Amino acid sequence: MRPRRPAKDRSTQDSGSGLVYTALMAFAPLSMALPLGSAAVITGIAVTLGYGLSLRGRARAA
């Protein structure tokens, strides 16, 4: 049995959704900032979930 390699630290990688949300709340009118900011956060969650599922698939294949 091969020893497992430690996972790469990707804790500093972010999709940037929080930054987009903050910028929209700071500079856009509220009527536009709220739906677009919420969409940015939901997109960030989806990207994170997709990345996690892709790692899971790679681990099963290995």
Beta strands, then each sheet from edge to edge (+ up, - down):
end
